[in-house]
């Protein structure tokens, strides 16, 4: 475990992040008072940011996970073919 002041942390951030990633705990201090800790992520933490954000949203109650397994999407029933839509758009432009 080591302690580092905020100013020194800002100047050598990459070095302290490498130390934290290697398993060392870095205490961040401001005027000799600990204000934060840098540590390696927990073993069960996903390396992807969006997974962590989603897990935090579930924890805070903003999102409720699905209870049933994901069902297949409903079948697609297009209103019109792409060519038909293009033809209608072209006719609409020509009418102006």
Number of C-alpha atoms within 10 A of each C-alpha: 11 11 16 16 16 18 12 12 17 11 10 11 13 11 11 21 18 12 18 19 14 11 14 16 18 20 19 20 18 12 8 10 10 14 12 13 15 17 18 16 12 8 7 6 11 12 11 8 10 10 12 13 11 14 16 13 14 13 11 10 10 9 12 10 10 7 6 6 6 7 6 6 6 6 6 6 6 7 8 8 9 10 9 11 12 11 12 12 12 11 11 10 9 8 7 5
